Amino acid sequence: MDKSFMPKVYSHYTHWYSSIIDSLGSISPTSYGQHLNPRNLVYTYDSAFHGFCAVLSKQEFQTLKKSPGFVSAYNDRDVTLDTTHTFEFMSLNPATGLWPASEYGKDVIVGVIDTGVWPERLSYNDYGMGDIPERWKGICEEGQDFNASLCNKKLIGVRYFNKGLLAANPNTTVSMNSGRDTKGHGTHTSSTVAGNHVDGASFFGYGLGTARGMAPRAHVAMYKVVWDEGRYASDVLAGMDQAVADGVDVISISMGFNIGPLYQDPIAIASFGAMEKGIIVSASAGNDRVIGSLHNGIPWVLTVAAGSIDRLCSGTLTLGNVLIDYVTEGAKLVASIKFQQTFFGAKPAPMASLHFLSPAAIRSAAGPFYNTQNYIRDLGLDRKIATPLAMGAGQVKPNRALDPGLTYDATPHDYVNLLCSMNFTQQQIKTLTRSSYTCSNPSSDLNYPSFIVYYTNGTTTKLVQKFQRTVTNIGDRVATYMDKVTAPEGSIVNIYPTALVFGEKYQKLSYTVTISYQGDSSGAVTFGSLIWVEDNGKHAVRSPIVVFPMIKTRSSFI
């Protein structure tokens, strides 16, 4: 809904929404079907985006579309859940680097959108935790087998949302009507993100040691949106909307929606509003779809795929496309969960996004860098070197977040210009952004640390495409970077200028990439890279280059 249309007679948007629902008229109860309640206002949203969720008949929906302020609507839908020596592999240690520099994530609030939490688990003890930040506006919501005293300085907030589930299934009885986790997924993911130190942890006596999350001094806020009885987009959206309102610094969501365009994706809609408020949203790419696909391929979301520790793959890697931002451990990770007095291991789903929620990613938005001495290989493909379609921009290097050298910045308006270039209508863009834009400067040339060019599948036409990028020097005051290009097979890549000379910190410089290429009759995908290498060897900032056969339109691809 467009809030600018709200009549001044209403003091709050909820009153306006209720009035709209009430004004839809008297409809025969038989028009709803036996499972739906008539004109039920389920949720109102205002932080991540503006609107409401309601149960309406088809006739009432047609009437609603004519109401002043109506922008768009879509049906509620199902959501799919995604879910050692990881720390050593990622070079995290208590002596140097990311952990001590960030005080293990001290003062950061991580909002987790998931299946709830088992608060008695030792990962949620608050020993050594700092005070709850004054900016925190959330609560510890009581419910079945869950009281407010279970929250502390580690687990600072718990809320639960199931109105969408109950609206769609009014005869359903929720087995655990509270923020308590009965699936194990939310406890697993939240403890992986920010579980406190737990000494003496093991897997039935094996691997005895200390368990901890990636940011063990960060605070956790859990938003339960997935239930044993079902899972609905309206509940997910309500959880994300509340997390933004409560004041989280980052949102972790290990689930996704496998169908629908961006303007019908609750995660895309809510994460745009979060991004505008400076909140990082990290989401899993998912491992359960067909080869060459992913969910949460959202430009303003950090989409992270699962990898395996020590670059040893136990099966065929079938991850998505170039929209994956990073790959991280997750394929073999075992997280421990304590239900009652039983301590057992939870086999992970692709919850890779959790590992990237390190304090540096939360606090300083790690730059698009990747530098390793060894190639990542895919054992499922005869040990061939993995491509950007499998690993995105590369393996996460958390410590590099402290000093990435160069960064690529993008504003909300840059993303709007991208949407305009993707042939979305103004109404669809308004659904995503909550604002009216004129699309006066559409541009697919987003300031993004990767390059992809398309050709019509099965053709051999010669093509040329140019890109412009702007980088910010956040390293030393004076720095010079030289280009190092590996062109995709059959392509020519020219960079101008070939050197970036910075005279001060935070200076911005632009460069142009021109890719001359041609199609391939067999529909081949080819790969290359551009690396900006500092002359003293301190920094190397890498971006993948992909030549890809265009099978779908860009709007459906995104």
WOVENTA-V470246 format. One record per pair of residues at least 24 apart in sequence whose ideal C-beta (glycine too) atoms are under 7 Angstrom apart, sorted by the first residue. I is the first residue (numbers start at 1). J is the second residue. D is the distance in whole Angstrom. If there is no record, write none. Layout:
{{I:J:D} {I:J:D}}
This chain:
{{1:50:5} {1:51:5} {1:69:5} {1:70:7} {1:71:6} {2:69:5} {2:71:6} {3:50:5} {5:68:5} {5:69:3} {6:69:7} {13:44:7} {13:46:6} {14:44:5} {17:41:6} {17:44:5} {17:52:5} {20:67:6} {21:54:6} {24:60:4} {24:63:5} {24:64:6} {25:63:7} {27:57:5} {27:59:6} {27:60:6} {31:57:4} {31:59:6} {32:57:5} {35:169:7} {35:170:7} {37:167:7} {37:170:6} {40:167:6} {42:163:5} {42:164:6} {42:167:5} {42:234:6} {43:163:6} {43:164:7} {43:234:6} {43:238:5} {45:237:6} {45:238:7} {45:241:5} {47:241:5} {47:244:4} {47:245:4} {47:273:7} {48:240:5} {48:241:4} {48:244:5} {48:270:4} {48:273:4} {48:274:6} {49:269:5} {49:270:6} {49:273:5} {49:434:5} {50:434:5} {53:164:6} {53:234:4} {55:167:5} {71:427:6} {71:430:5} {71:431:5} {72:263:7} {72:427:6} {72:428:7} {72:431:4} {74:264:4} {76:164:6} {76:168:6} {76:232:5} {76:233:5} {76:234:5} {77:233:5} {77:257:6} {78:231:6} {79:226:7} {79:231:5} {79:233:6} {79:236:6} {79:255:5} {79:257:6} {80:255:6} {80:256:6} {80:258:6} {80:286:7} {80:288:7} {81:185:6} {81:226:6} {81:254:7} {81:255:5} {81:349:6} {82:254:5} {82:255:6} {82:256:6} {82:284:4} {82:286:5} {82:349:5} {82:350:5} {82:351:6} {83:185:6} {83:188:6} {83:189:6} {83:254:6} {83:348:5} {83:349:3} {83:350:6} {83:351:4} {84:309:6} {84:333:6} {84:334:6} {85:309:7} {86:309:6} {86:329:5} {86:333:7} {86:355:7} {89:309:5} {89:310:6} {89:329:7} {90:396:7} {90:398:5} {91:399:5} {92:398:6} {97:399:4} {98:358:6} {98:359:6} {98:360:5} {98:398:5} {98:399:5} {98:401:6} {98:402:6} {101:402:6} {102:359:3} {102:360:6} {102:363:6} {103:217:6} {104:215:6} {104:216:5} {104:217:4} {104:359:7} {105:194:6} {105:215:3} {105:216:7} {105:217:5} {105:218:4} {105:359:4} {105:362:7} {106:130:6} {106:217:4} {107:133:6} {108:215:6} {108:218:4} {108:219:7} {108:249:5} {108:359:6} {108:362:5} {108:363:7} {109:133:6} {109:136:6} {109:219:5} {109:221:6} {109:247:7} {109:248:5} {109:249:5} {110:193:5} {110:194:5} {110:215:7} {110:218:5} {110:219:7} {110:220:6} {110:221:7} {110:248:7} {110:250:5} {110:252:6} {110:357:6} {111:221:5} {111:223:6} {111:243:4} {111:248:3} {111:250:7} {111:251:5} {112:186:7} {112:189:6} {112:190:4} {112:193:6} {112:220:6} {112:222:5} {112:223:7} {112:252:5} {113:223:5} {113:225:6} {113:236:6} {113:239:5} {113:240:6} {113:243:7} {113:251:6} {113:253:4} {114:185:6} {114:186:3} {114:189:5} {114:190:7} {114:222:7} {114:224:7} {114:226:7} {114:254:7} {115:181:5} {115:183:4} {115:185:4} {115:186:4} {115:224:6} {115:226:5} {116:160:7} {116:179:5} {116:180:6} {116:181:4} {116:186:5} {116:222:6} {116:224:4} {117:155:7} {117:158:6} {117:179:6} {117:181:5} {117:186:6} {117:187:5} {117:190:6} {117:222:4} {118:180:7} {118:181:5} {118:187:5} {118:337:6} {118:338:7} {118:339:6} {119:150:4} {119:155:6} {120:338:7} {121:187:6} {121:191:7} {121:337:6} {121:338:4} {122:198:5} {122:338:7} {123:191:4} {123:195:3} {123:196:6} {123:198:6} {123:211:7} {123:213:7} {124:154:5} {124:155:4} {124:196:7} {124:220:7} {125:154:6} {125:196:5} {126:152:4} {126:153:4} {126:154:4} {127:196:7} {129:153:4} {129:154:5} {129:217:7} {130:217:7} {132:156:5} {132:219:7} {135:247:5} {136:246:7} {136:247:5} {137:245:7} {137:246:5} {137:247:5} {138:221:6} {138:246:4} {141:179:6} {143:177:6} {143:178:3} {143:179:6} {144:176:6} {144:177:5} {144:178:4} {145:176:7} {145:178:6} {145:180:5} {146:178:4} {146:179:6} {146:180:5} {154:196:6} {154:219:7} {154:220:6} {155:220:5} {156:219:5} {156:220:7} {156:221:6} {157:221:4} {157:246:6} {158:222:5} {159:223:5} {159:242:6} {160:224:4} {161:223:7} {161:224:7} {161:225:5} {161:235:4} {161:238:4} {161:239:5} {162:227:6} {162:235:6} {163:235:7} {164:232:4} {164:234:3} {164:235:4} {165:227:6} {165:229:6} {165:230:5} {165:232:5} {165:235:6} {168:232:6} {169:230:6} {172:229:5} {174:227:6} {174:229:6} {175:228:6} {175:229:7} {179:222:6} {179:224:5} {182:228:6} {183:228:7} {184:337:5} {184:346:5} {186:222:6} {186:224:7} {187:337:5} {188:335:4} {188:337:6} {188:346:5} {189:252:7} {189:254:5} {189:351:5} {189:354:6} {190:220:5} {190:222:6} {191:335:6} {192:335:5} {192:351:7} {192:354:4} {193:252:5} {193:354:5} {193:357:5} {194:218:4} {194:220:5} {201:336:6} {203:334:6} {203:345:5} {211:336:6} {214:354:7} {214:355:6} {214:357:6} {214:358:5} {215:357:7} {215:358:6} {215:359:5} {221:246:6} {221:248:6} {226:255:7} {233:257:7} {233:266:5} {236:266:5} {237:266:4} {237:270:6} {240:270:4} {241:270:6} {244:273:6} {244:274:5} {244:277:6} {244:279:6} {248:279:6} {249:279:7} {249:362:6} {250:279:6} {250:280:5} {250:282:7} {250:357:6} {250:362:5} {251:279:6} {251:281:5} {252:282:5} {252:353:6} {252:354:6} {252:357:6} {253:281:7} {253:283:5} {254:284:5} {254:351:4} {254:353:6} {254:354:7} {256:283:7} {256:284:7} {256:286:5} {256:295:3} {256:296:5} {257:295:6} {258:289:6} {258:295:5} {262:298:7} {262:432:6} {262:558:6} {263:424:7} {263:428:4} {263:431:4} {263:432:5} {267:296:6} {267:298:7} {268:298:5} {268:432:6} {269:431:7} {269:432:6} {271:298:6} {271:300:6} {271:301:5} {272:300:6} {272:432:5} {272:433:6} {273:434:6} {275:300:5} {275:412:7} {276:412:5} {280:361:7} {280:362:6} {280:365:7} {282:353:4} {282:356:6} {282:357:5} {283:353:5} {284:350:5} {284:351:6} {284:352:6} {284:353:5} {285:319:6} {285:320:5} {285:324:5} {286:350:6} {287:319:7} {287:350:4} {291:318:5} {292:320:7} {292:321:6} {292:389:7} {293:320:5} {294:319:7} {294:320:3} {294:321:7} {294:323:7} {294:324:6} {297:323:4} {297:558:7} {299:415:6} {299:418:6} {299:446:7} {300:415:5} {302:356:6} {304:328:6} {304:352:5} {304:353:4} {304:356:5} {305:352:6} {305:392:6} {306:330:4} {306:331:5} {306:350:4} {306:352:4} {307:331:6} {307:352:7} {307:395:7} {308:332:5} {311:376:5} {311:377:7} {312:379:7} {313:378:6} {313:379:4} {313:380:6} {315:380:6} {316:380:3} {317:378:5} {317:380:5} {317:390:5} {319:390:5} {321:389:6} {322:388:5} {322:389:6} {322:450:6} {322:452:5} {322:544:7} {322:546:5} {324:392:3} {325:392:5} {325:393:6} {326:356:6} {326:392:5} {326:393:6} {326:394:7} {326:396:5} {327:352:7} {327:391:4} {327:392:5} {327:394:7} {327:395:6} {328:352:5} {328:355:4} {328:356:5} {328:396:4} {329:355:5} {330:355:6} {355:396:7} {356:396:6} {358:398:4} {358:401:7} {360:398:6} {360:401:3} {360:402:6} {361:401:6} {364:401:6} {366:400:7} {366:401:4} {366:404:6} {367:404:3} {367:405:7} {367:406:6} {367:407:4} {367:541:7} {368:393:6} {368:408:6} {368:449:3} {368:541:7} {368:543:6} {369:397:7} {369:400:5} {369:404:5} {369:540:7} {369:541:5} {369:542:6} {370:394:3} {370:395:7} {370:397:7} {370:542:5} {371:540:5} {371:542:7} {387:527:5} {388:527:6} {388:544:4} {388:546:6} {389:525:7} {393:449:6} {393:450:6} {393:544:6} {394:542:7} {403:475:6} {404:474:7} {404:541:7} {405:475:4} {405:534:6} {405:539:3} {405:541:6} {406:471:4} {406:472:7} {406:473:6} {406:532:6} {406:539:7} {406:541:5} {407:471:7} {407:472:5} {407:474:6} {408:447:5} {408:448:6} {408:449:5} {408:469:7} {408:471:6} {409:447:6} {409:472:6} {410:446:6} {410:447:5} {410:448:7} {414:446:6} {414:447:6} {417:441:6} {417:442:6} {417:443:4} {418:443:7} {418:444:6} {418:446:5} {422:554:5} {422:555:5} {422:558:6} {423:555:5} {424:555:7} {449:543:5} {450:543:5} {450:544:5} {451:513:6} {451:515:7} {451:543:6} {451:545:5} {452:546:5} {452:548:6} {453:515:5} {453:517:6} {453:547:5} {454:548:6} {454:550:4} {455:519:4} {455:549:6} {455:550:6} {456:519:6} {456:550:6} {457:523:5} {457:549:4} {457:550:6} {457:551:6} {458:521:6} {458:523:6} {459:519:4} {460:518:6} {460:519:5} {460:520:7} {460:521:6} {461:518:6} {461:519:5} {462:518:4} {463:517:6} {463:518:6} {464:514:7} {464:516:5} {465:515:5} {466:512:6} {466:513:7} {466:514:5} {467:512:7} {467:513:4} {468:510:6} {468:512:5} {469:510:7} {469:511:6} {470:508:5} {470:510:5} {471:500:7} {471:509:6} {472:506:6} {472:508:5} {473:502:4} {473:505:6} {473:506:7} {473:507:5} {474:505:7} {474:506:7} {475:539:6} {477:504:5} {477:505:5} {478:502:7} {478:503:6} {479:534:6} {480:534:7} {480:535:5} {481:532:4} {481:533:6} {481:534:5} {482:533:6} {482:535:6} {483:530:6} {483:532:6} {484:531:4} {484:533:5} {485:530:6} {486:528:5} {486:529:5} {487:528:5} {488:517:7} {488:526:4} {488:527:6} {488:528:4} {488:545:6} {488:547:5} {489:526:5} {490:517:6} {490:518:7} {490:526:6} {491:515:6} {491:516:6} {491:517:4} {491:526:7} {491:528:7} {491:547:6} {492:516:4} {493:528:7} {493:545:7} {495:530:7} {500:532:7} {517:547:5} {523:549:4} {525:549:7}}
